[in-house]
Amino acid sequence: MRSPASGPSPVPTTPPTRSAGRRRSGLSVAAVTTVAAGLTMRLGLRGVEGTAGWTGPAGDALYAVLIYVLVAFCTPRARVGTVAAAAFGICAGIELFQLTGVPAALGQAFPPARLVLGTGFLWSDLLLYLVGVAAAAGVDAAGRRAGATRRATGAGS
């Protein structure tokens, strides 16, 4: 036992738990699924009759979902609201960065950069990012509640 004179006890560190590992596994699947859906919209549905009006907006929302998933992967114990705020902030920052013209120039030099940085600023993209982040946060919150319920009843063991 440490005496008060010997100084404060070291701060215990919490090792990663199985739940954080399970969460990251699920988030990895969500990321791959989101990228596949986004690329299908961007590349696979191009020119398909009846898809022109919604594939762009859906792709923007999926972009925000992916950012949410990546932030959640990096911070598996963070609260849903914190992850959502960070994800929207990143999306908005990238959209505002488009006002500089740098992303458009990068997209000209290296076309895949357009998928990450975009090329031109649109106010409507900010709304679509908000929709995507809100949808991802809603699914995440529901999943966390379901997981907590399973753990509380012993069904998740």
N, CA, C and O of each residue as an XYZ file, in Angstrom:
628
protein
N       0.856     -1.175      0.000
C       0.000      0.000      0.000
C       0.901      1.237      0.000
O       1.906      1.283      0.709
N       0.536      2.224     -0.791
C       1.323      3.451     -0.891
C       0.865      4.417      0.189
O      -0.327      4.543      0.469
N       1.813      5.080      0.773
C       1.470      6.101      1.747
C       1.256      7.418      1.012
O       1.803      7.610     -0.075
N       0.475      8.324      1.579
C       0.239      9.610      0.926
C       1.536     10.353      0.652
O       1.594     11.151     -0.283
N       2.566     10.120      1.431
C       3.824     10.826      1.247
C       4.595     10.339      0.031
O       5.454     11.059     -0.480
N       4.307      9.131     -0.442
C       5.061      8.599     -1.569
C       4.531      9.072     -2.916
O       5.064      8.678     -3.953
N       3.514      9.892     -2.925
C       3.012     10.450     -4.179
C       1.767      9.733     -4.667
O       1.349      8.722     -4.102
N       1.193     10.264     -5.707
C      -0.051      9.685     -6.213
C       0.202      8.326     -6.868
O       1.286      8.037     -7.373
N      -0.827      7.526     -6.835
C      -0.762      6.222     -7.497
C      -0.735      6.433     -8.995
O      -1.331      7.386     -9.496
N      -0.054      5.562     -9.720
C      -0.066      5.704    -11.172
C      -1.488      5.532    -11.699
O      -2.283      4.771    -11.148
N      -1.786      6.242    -12.759
C      -3.113      6.158    -13.364
C      -3.216      4.827    -14.096
O      -2.395      4.529    -14.963
N      -4.220      4.026    -13.749
C      -4.350      2.739    -14.437
C      -4.771      2.955    -15.886
O      -5.566      3.843    -16.193
N      -4.233      2.142    -16.751
C      -4.638      2.206    -18.144
C      -5.594      1.067    -18.410
O      -5.418     -0.036    -17.893
N      -6.584      1.327    -19.198
C      -7.566      0.307    -19.500
C      -7.173     -0.387    -20.786
O      -7.096      0.250    -21.837
N      -6.923     -1.688    -20.717
C      -6.573     -2.385    -21.958
C      -7.787     -2.487    -22.865
O      -8.922     -2.449    -22.389
N      -7.562     -2.616    -24.162
C      -8.692     -2.777    -25.070
C      -9.515     -3.997    -24.664
O      -8.969     -5.040    -24.304
N     -10.807     -3.849    -24.726
C     -11.679     -4.956    -24.351
C     -12.192     -5.668    -25.592
O     -12.022     -5.203    -26.720
N     -12.822     -6.803    -25.352
C     -13.399     -7.532    -26.477
C     -14.473     -6.703    -27.162
O     -14.649     -6.802    -28.376
N     -15.197     -5.884    -26.397
C     -16.257     -5.100    -27.019
C     -15.686     -4.071    -27.999
O     -16.289     -3.816    -29.042
N     -14.531     -3.478    -27.678
C     -13.902     -2.531    -28.608
C     -13.435     -3.275    -29.853
O     -13.556     -2.766    -30.967
N     -12.907     -4.469    -29.664
C     -12.489     -5.281    -30.808
C     -13.667     -5.683    -31.678
O     -13.590     -5.635    -32.906
N     -14.760     -6.080    -31.034
C     -15.971     -6.425    -31.797
C     -16.504     -5.206    -32.523
O     -16.937     -5.293    -33.672
N     -16.470     -4.073    -31.849
C     -16.958     -2.833    -32.475
C     -16.118     -2.501    -33.705
O     -16.659     -2.159    -34.756
N     -14.817     -2.601    -33.573
C     -13.959     -2.309    -34.718
C     -14.181     -3.306    -35.845
O     -14.124     -2.929    -37.015
N     -14.428     -4.551    -35.526
C     -14.715     -5.547    -36.567
C     -15.988     -5.164    -37.323
O     -16.028     -5.188    -38.553
N     -17.014     -4.814    -36.570
C     -18.263     -4.392    -37.201
C     -18.097     -3.125    -38.021
O     -18.678     -2.995    -39.098
N     -17.304     -2.194    -37.512
C     -17.057     -0.951    -38.240
C     -16.248     -1.209    -39.513
O     -16.431     -0.521    -40.518
N     -15.358     -2.193    -39.469
C     -14.598     -2.557    -40.668
C     -15.532     -3.075    -41.758
O     -15.403     -2.708    -42.926
N     -16.461     -3.919    -41.368
C     -17.447     -4.432    -42.326
C     -18.295     -3.279    -42.862
O     -18.583     -3.215    -44.057
N     -18.690     -2.375    -41.974
C     -19.486     -1.224    -42.403
C     -18.713     -0.354    -43.386
O     -19.287      0.145    -44.355
N     -17.420     -0.167    -43.148
C     -16.601      0.651    -44.050
C     -16.507      0.012    -45.434
O     -16.685      0.689    -46.447
N     -16.228     -1.279    -45.476
C     -16.122     -1.976    -46.766
C     -17.458     -1.930    -47.504
O     -17.492     -1.689    -48.711
N     -18.546     -2.157    -46.792
C     -19.877     -2.114    -47.394
C     -20.196     -0.725    -47.925
O     -20.752     -0.586    -49.014
N     -19.848      0.297    -47.164
C     -20.116      1.675    -47.574
C     -19.303      2.046    -48.812
O     -19.829      2.669    -49.735
N     -18.024      1.667    -48.837
C     -17.184      1.948    -50.010
C     -17.755      1.221    -51.236
O     -17.840      1.803    -52.318
N     -18.142     -0.035    -51.067
C     -18.704     -0.796    -52.187
C     -19.985     -0.144    -52.704
O     -20.183     -0.036    -53.914
N     -20.847      0.286    -51.797
C     -22.092      0.952    -52.210
C     -21.784      2.269    -52.918
O     -22.395      2.588    -53.938
N     -20.836      3.031    -52.373
C     -20.484      4.311    -52.993
C     -19.882      4.138    -54.379
O     -20.228      4.875    -55.302
N     -18.981      3.169    -54.533
C     -18.376      2.935    -55.843
C     -19.392      2.385    -56.832
O     -19.332      2.692    -58.023
N     -20.315      1.583    -56.351
C     -21.382      1.090    -57.228
C     -22.205      2.256    -57.750
O     -22.549      2.306    -58.931
N     -22.515      3.180    -56.876
C     -23.278      4.353    -57.314
C     -22.474      5.213    -58.264
O     -22.985      5.691    -59.276
N     -21.220      5.403    -57.930
C     -20.367      6.303    -58.721
C     -20.012      5.707    -60.076
O     -20.022      6.408    -61.088
N     -19.701      4.426    -60.097
C     -19.199      3.806    -61.318
C     -20.179      2.816    -61.939
O     -20.352      2.784    -63.157
N     -20.809      2.018    -61.103
C     -21.663      0.946    -61.619
C     -22.994      1.406    -62.156
O     -23.528      0.793    -63.080
N     -23.548      2.475    -61.600
C     -24.863      2.944    -62.045
C     -24.778      4.109    -63.017
O     -25.803      4.644    -63.441
N     -23.554      4.507    -63.374
C     -23.393      5.615    -64.313
C     -24.052      5.256    -65.639
O     -23.759      4.219    -66.233
N     -24.920      6.105    -66.078
C     -25.581      5.904    -67.371
C     -26.795      5.004    -67.322
O     -27.469      4.843    -68.339
N     -27.106      4.405    -66.169
C     -28.294      3.569    -66.055
C     -29.502      4.487    -65.987
O     -29.552      5.411    -65.175
N     -30.458      4.227    -66.833
C     -31.641      5.090    -66.921
C     -32.369      5.156    -65.575
O     -32.593      4.139    -64.920
N     -32.728      6.369    -65.188
C     -33.476      6.588    -63.960
C     -32.618      6.779    -62.724
O     -33.157      6.976    -61.635
N     -31.302      6.727    -62.857
C     -30.444      6.862    -61.676
C     -29.736      8.203    -61.596
O     -29.156      8.529    -60.560
N     -29.770      8.973    -62.645
C     -28.967     10.202    -62.708
C     -29.318     11.200    -61.610
O     -28.429     11.901    -61.126
N     -30.562     11.287    -61.207
C     -30.966     12.297    -60.239
C     -30.616     11.999    -58.800
O     -30.559     12.924    -57.990
N     -30.380     10.762    -58.449
C     -30.167     10.447    -57.044
C     -28.803      9.837    -56.718
O     -28.434      9.781    -55.546
N     -28.049      9.382    -57.707
C     -26.779      8.740    -57.372
C     -25.753      9.725    -56.798
O     -24.994      9.370    -55.896
N     -25.726     10.943    -57.307
C     -24.797     11.947    -56.767
C     -25.104     12.281    -55.325
O     -24.214     12.199    -54.478
N     -26.350     12.659    -55.012
C     -26.686     12.948    -53.615
C     -26.505     11.739    -52.695
O     -26.030     11.885    -51.569
N     -26.875     10.562    -53.162
C     -26.696      9.365    -52.329
C     -25.213      9.105    -52.086
O     -24.816      8.703    -50.992
N     -24.403      9.334    -53.107
C     -22.960      9.167    -52.949
C     -22.388     10.137    -51.933
O     -21.504      9.770    -51.158
N     -22.877     11.376    -51.922
C     -22.418     12.362    -50.939
C     -22.789     11.917    -49.524
O     -21.977     12.027    -48.605
N     -24.008     11.418    -49.350
C     -24.431     10.942    -48.030
C     -23.594      9.731    -47.608
O     -23.216      9.614    -46.443
N     -23.306      8.836    -48.548
C     -22.472      7.672    -48.226
C     -21.047      8.084    -47.862
O     -20.410      7.453    -47.017
N     -20.556      9.127    -48.491
C     -19.230      9.666    -48.151
C     -19.212     10.054    -46.673
O     -18.263      9.746    -45.952
N     -20.270     10.730    -46.232
C     -20.354     11.145    -44.829
C     -20.487      9.934    -43.908
O     -19.930      9.926    -42.811
N     -21.216      8.918    -44.345
C     -21.331      7.688    -43.558
C     -19.937      7.075    -43.382
O     -19.574      6.653    -42.283
N     -19.169      7.028    -44.457
C     -17.821      6.459    -44.375
C     -16.942      7.254    -43.414
O     -16.201      6.669    -42.625
N     -17.018      8.562    -43.475
C     -16.228      9.381    -42.555
C     -16.644      9.081    -41.111
O     -15.789      8.955    -40.234
N     -17.946      8.967    -40.863
C     -18.436      8.621    -39.529
C     -17.842      7.285    -39.080
O     -17.344      7.165    -37.961
N     -17.899      6.291    -39.956
C     -17.395      4.956    -39.621
C     -15.897      5.004    -39.321
O     -15.432      4.356    -38.383
N     -15.147      5.763    -40.104
C     -13.698      5.861    -39.881
C     -13.378      6.554    -38.552
O     -12.472      6.136    -37.831
N     -14.122      7.606    -38.235
C     -13.914      8.282    -36.949
C     -14.268      7.328    -35.811
O     -13.539      7.248    -34.822
N     -15.377      6.607    -35.942
C     -15.788      5.657    -34.904
C     -14.764      4.536    -34.753
O     -14.507      4.077    -33.640
N     -14.178      4.094    -35.865
C     -13.150      3.053    -35.814
C     -11.938      3.536    -35.016
O     -11.374      2.796    -34.210
N     -11.554      4.774    -35.252
C     -10.388      5.340    -34.562
C     -10.663      5.624    -33.092
O      -9.738      5.635    -32.280
N     -11.919      5.853    -32.745
C     -12.298      6.182    -31.363
C     -13.485      5.310    -30.951
O     -14.590      5.828    -30.795
N     -13.288      4.000    -30.771
C     -14.422      3.094    -30.558
C     -15.217      3.345    -29.283
O     -16.370      2.926    -29.188
N     -14.632      4.011    -28.317
C     -15.362      4.268    -27.070
C     -16.002      5.659    -27.021
O     -16.669      5.998    -26.043
N     -15.806      6.448    -28.047
C     -16.364      7.808    -28.052
C     -17.886      7.756    -28.147
O     -18.455      6.820    -28.708
N     -18.514      8.751    -27.605
C     -19.976      8.847    -27.671
C     -20.422      9.110    -29.098
O     -19.692      9.694    -29.898
N     -21.629      8.670    -29.398
C     -22.185      8.829    -30.739
C     -22.187     10.300    -31.151
O     -21.809     10.625    -32.277
N     -22.602     11.179    -30.265
C     -22.642     12.607    -30.592
C     -21.270     13.184    -30.892
O     -21.124     14.036    -31.768
N     -20.274     12.722    -30.168
C     -18.907     13.186    -30.395
C     -18.408     12.720    -31.757
O     -17.806     13.488    -32.507
N     -18.667     11.452    -32.066
C     -18.259     10.905    -33.369
C     -18.983     11.648    -34.490
O     -18.377     11.996    -35.503
N     -20.269     11.886    -34.305
C     -21.060     12.580    -35.328
C     -20.539     13.999    -35.553
O     -20.404     14.437    -36.696
N     -20.250     14.709    -34.481
C     -19.741     16.077    -34.617
C     -18.390     16.091    -35.334
O     -18.149     16.934    -36.198
N     -17.517     15.157    -34.973
C     -16.206     15.090    -35.626
C     -16.349     14.730    -37.101
O     -15.687     15.321    -37.954
N     -17.207     13.768    -37.399
C     -17.392     13.348    -38.790
C     -17.955     14.487    -39.635
O     -17.479     14.730    -40.744
N     -18.959     15.183    -39.122
C     -19.515     16.305    -39.882
C     -18.479     17.411    -40.034
O     -18.389     18.039    -41.088
N     -17.703     17.648    -38.994
C     -16.648     18.664    -39.077
C     -15.624     18.340    -40.154
O     -15.184     19.228    -40.884
N     -15.249     17.086    -40.253
C     -14.301     16.672    -41.294
C     -14.918     16.866    -42.671
O     -14.284     17.417    -43.570
N     -16.155     16.412    -42.832
C     -16.836     16.567    -44.133
C     -16.961     18.037    -44.514
O     -16.673     18.417    -45.649
N     -17.389     18.857    -43.566
C     -17.546     20.287    -43.845
C     -16.196     20.920    -44.156
O     -16.094     21.761    -45.049
N     -15.175     20.526    -43.433
C     -13.835     21.053    -43.697
C     -13.354     20.726    -45.097
O     -12.782     21.575    -45.780
N     -13.584     19.494    -45.521
C     -13.181     19.100    -46.873
C     -13.996     19.868    -47.906
O     -13.460     20.305    -48.925
N     -15.287     20.034    -47.647
C     -16.123     20.783    -48.592
C     -15.660     22.234    -48.683
O     -15.572     22.789    -49.778
N     -15.368     22.845    -47.556
C     -14.889     24.229    -47.564
C     -13.510     24.339    -48.216
O     -13.201     25.355    -48.839
N     -12.684     23.308    -48.078
C     -11.369     23.268    -48.719
C     -11.517     23.366    -50.238
O     -10.618     23.861    -50.918
N     -12.644     22.898    -50.767
C     -12.874     22.969    -52.210
C     -12.957     24.405    -52.705
O     -12.734     24.662    -53.888
N     -13.270     25.332    -51.831
C     -13.314     26.748    -52.214
C     -11.943     27.275    -52.622
O     -11.850     28.284    -53.321
N     -10.881     26.602    -52.191
C      -9.526     27.055    -52.509
C      -9.103     26.690    -53.927
O      -8.183     27.301    -54.470
N      -9.752     25.716    -54.526
C      -9.352     25.248    -55.850
C      -8.280     24.175    -55.824
O      -8.001     23.552    -56.849
N      -7.675     23.952    -54.662
C      -6.618     22.946    -54.539
C      -7.151     21.538    -54.844
O      -6.503     20.805    -55.591
N      -8.303     21.132    -54.296
C      -8.801     19.795    -54.622
C      -9.058     19.597    -56.122
O      -8.811     18.513    -56.651
N      -9.547     20.622    -56.802
C      -9.771     20.510    -58.251
C      -8.446     20.298    -58.979
O      -8.368     19.484    -59.900
N      -7.410     21.019    -58.574
C      -6.097     20.857    -59.198
C      -5.531     19.467    -58.917
O      -4.951     18.834    -59.799
N      -5.703     18.999    -57.685
C      -5.240     17.647    -57.347
C      -6.009     16.599    -58.148
O      -5.437     15.602    -58.589
N      -7.305     16.831    -58.333
C      -8.127     15.909    -59.118
C      -7.709     15.854    -60.573
O      -7.818     14.809    -61.215
N      -7.229     16.977    -61.100
C      -6.713     17.006    -62.481
C      -5.422     16.200    -62.576
O      -5.223     15.444    -63.527
N      -4.548     16.364    -61.588
C      -3.255     15.681    -61.597
C      -3.385     14.199    -61.265
O      -2.669     13.368    -61.824
N      -4.304     13.866    -60.350
C      -4.476     12.489    -59.892
C      -5.967     12.236    -59.716
O      -6.504     12.480    -58.635
N      -6.652     11.752    -60.756
C      -8.115     11.620    -60.738
C      -8.723     10.919    -59.522
O      -9.797     11.337    -59.089
N      -8.114      9.889    -58.944
C      -8.738      9.299    -57.748
C      -8.875     10.270    -56.579
O      -9.699     10.046    -55.692
N      -8.090     11.336    -56.561
C      -8.206     12.328    -55.485
C      -9.589     12.961    -55.479
O     -10.056     13.425    -54.439
N     -10.250     12.984    -56.636
C     -11.603     13.556    -56.692
C     -12.582     12.780    -55.824
O     -13.524     13.361    -55.285
N     -12.370     11.466    -55.682
C     -13.266     10.659    -54.856
C     -13.156     11.017    -53.379
O     -14.121     10.872    -52.627
N     -11.997     11.479    -52.969
C     -11.771     11.808    -51.561
C     -12.030     13.286    -51.283
O     -12.675     13.630    -50.293
N     -11.529     14.158    -52.153
C     -11.575     15.599    -51.890
C     -12.646     16.344    -52.663
O     -12.937     17.500    -52.353
N     -13.243     15.703    -53.668
C     -14.211     16.411    -54.500
C     -13.494     17.416    -55.387
O     -12.265     17.446    -55.451
N     -14.283     18.239    -56.068
C     -13.666     19.231    -56.951
C     -14.260     20.623    -56.799
O     -13.549     21.613    -56.971
N     -15.530     20.722    -56.484
C     -16.156     22.036    -56.403
C     -17.105     22.132    -55.230
O     -17.794     21.169    -54.894
N     -17.139     23.293    -54.611
C     -17.971     23.530    -53.437
C     -19.440     23.625    -53.818
O     -19.801     24.294    -54.786
N     -20.285     22.945    -53.041
C     -21.741     23.063    -53.161
C     -22.339     23.117    -51.752
O     -22.045     22.266    -50.912
N     -23.175     24.119    -51.505
C     -23.838     24.212    -50.204
C     -24.688     22.975    -49.943
O     -24.787     22.509    -48.808
N     -25.302     22.447    -51.000
C     -26.179     21.288    -50.824
C     -25.412     20.070    -50.318
O     -25.991     19.210    -49.653
N     -24.131     19.986    -50.621
C     -23.335     18.857    -50.118
C     -23.277     18.861    -48.597
O     -23.273     17.801    -47.971
N     -23.232     20.048    -48.000
C     -23.198     20.127    -46.544
C     -24.455     19.507    -45.939
O     -24.381     18.809    -44.928
N     -25.601     19.760    -46.556
C     -26.853     19.169    -46.085
C     -26.821     17.648    -46.253
O     -27.253     16.912    -45.365
N     -26.308     17.182    -47.396
C     -26.216     15.740    -47.628
C     -25.256     15.071    -46.651
O     -25.493     13.940    -46.227
N     -24.185     15.752    -46.294
C     -23.262     15.219    -45.290
C     -23.957     15.115    -43.935
O     -23.775     14.145    -43.199
N     -24.753     16.129    -43.623
C     -25.498     16.103    -42.364
C     -26.461     14.917    -42.338
O     -26.592     14.245    -41.315
N     -27.130     14.661    -43.454
C     -28.049     13.522    -43.555
C     -27.283     12.206    -43.372
O     -27.719     11.329    -42.625
N     -26.152     12.074    -44.052
C     -25.362     10.850    -43.946
C     -24.837     10.609    -42.539
O     -24.900      9.490    -42.031
N     -24.323     11.654    -41.913
C     -23.804     11.526    -40.546
C     -24.946     11.189    -39.588
O     -24.785     10.343    -38.709
N     -26.091     11.842    -39.749
C     -27.231     11.566    -38.873
C     -27.708     10.122    -39.036
O     -28.039      9.461    -38.052
N     -27.742      9.638    -40.269
C     -28.155      8.248    -40.497
C     -27.165      7.283    -39.852
O     -27.570      6.323    -39.196
N     -25.880      7.531    -40.035
C     -24.863      6.659    -39.448
C     -24.936      6.702    -37.924
O     -24.820      5.668    -37.266
N     -25.125      7.882    -37.368
C     -25.220      8.015    -35.913
C     -26.454      7.291    -35.385
O     -26.402      6.671    -34.322
N     -27.550      7.364    -36.111
C     -28.764      6.659    -35.696
C     -28.571      5.153    -35.684
O     -28.980      4.479    -34.738
N     -27.953      4.625    -36.724
C     -27.682      3.186    -36.782
C     -26.705      2.793    -35.676
O     -26.882      1.767    -35.019
N     -25.681      3.607    -35.477
C     -24.688      3.330    -34.440
C     -25.338      3.329    -33.060
O     -25.095      2.424    -32.262
N     -26.150      4.321    -32.778
C     -26.816      4.406    -31.474
C     -27.732      3.206    -31.255
O     -27.765      2.645    -30.160
N     -28.471      2.809    -32.281
C     -29.354      1.645    -32.158
C     -28.540      0.379    -31.918
O     -28.922     -0.462    -31.105
N     -27.433      0.244    -32.614
C     -26.569     -0.919    -32.416
C     -25.970     -0.960    -31.030
O     -25.866     -2.023    -30.418
N     -25.581      0.191    -30.540
C     -25.023      0.241    -29.178
C     -26.082     -0.115    -28.144
O     -25.797     -0.825    -27.179
N     -27.307      0.376    -28.340
C     -28.390      0.032    -27.404
C     -28.671     -1.464    -27.430
O     -28.857     -2.088    -26.385
N     -28.700     -2.032    -28.627
C     -28.958     -3.468    -28.747
C     -27.832     -4.267    -28.089
O     -28.091     -5.268    -27.422
N     -26.609     -3.836    -28.270
C     -25.470     -4.515    -27.642
C     -25.538     -4.420    -26.129
O     -25.251     -5.393    -25.431
N     -25.912     -3.267    -25.620
C     -26.016     -3.078    -24.177
C     -27.119     -3.967    -23.616
O     -26.972     -4.540    -22.537
N     -28.216     -4.081    -24.344
C     -29.320     -4.936    -23.907
C     -28.881     -6.396    -23.892
O     -29.187     -7.127    -22.949
N     -28.162     -6.826    -24.936
C     -27.666     -8.217    -24.972
C     -26.723     -8.490    -23.822
O     -26.797     -9.543    -23.188
N     -25.833     -7.546    -23.549
C     -24.897     -7.741    -22.442
C     -25.615     -7.775    -21.113
O     -25.264     -8.572    -20.243
N     -26.614     -6.926    -20.938
C     -27.353     -6.865    -19.677
C     -28.145     -8.146    -19.426
O     -28.300     -8.559    -18.277
N     -28.639     -8.766    -20.470
C     -29.426     -9.984    -20.302
C     -28.568    -11.241    -20.387
O     -29.058    -12.352    -20.188
N     -27.280    -11.055    -20.685
C     -26.392    -12.200    -20.782
C     -26.434    -12.905    -22.116
O     -25.799    -13.947    -22.279
N     -27.164    -12.367    -23.078
C     -27.297    -13.006    -24.386
C     -26.062    -12.808    -25.241
O     -25.863    -13.556    -26.198
N     -25.218    -11.819    -24.932
C     -24.054    -11.547    -25.770
C     -22.807    -12.294    -25.344
O     -21.761    -12.131    -25.972
N     -22.877    -13.100    -24.311
C     -21.698    -13.790    -23.814
C     -21.396    -15.040    -24.579
O     -20.425    -15.732    -24.272
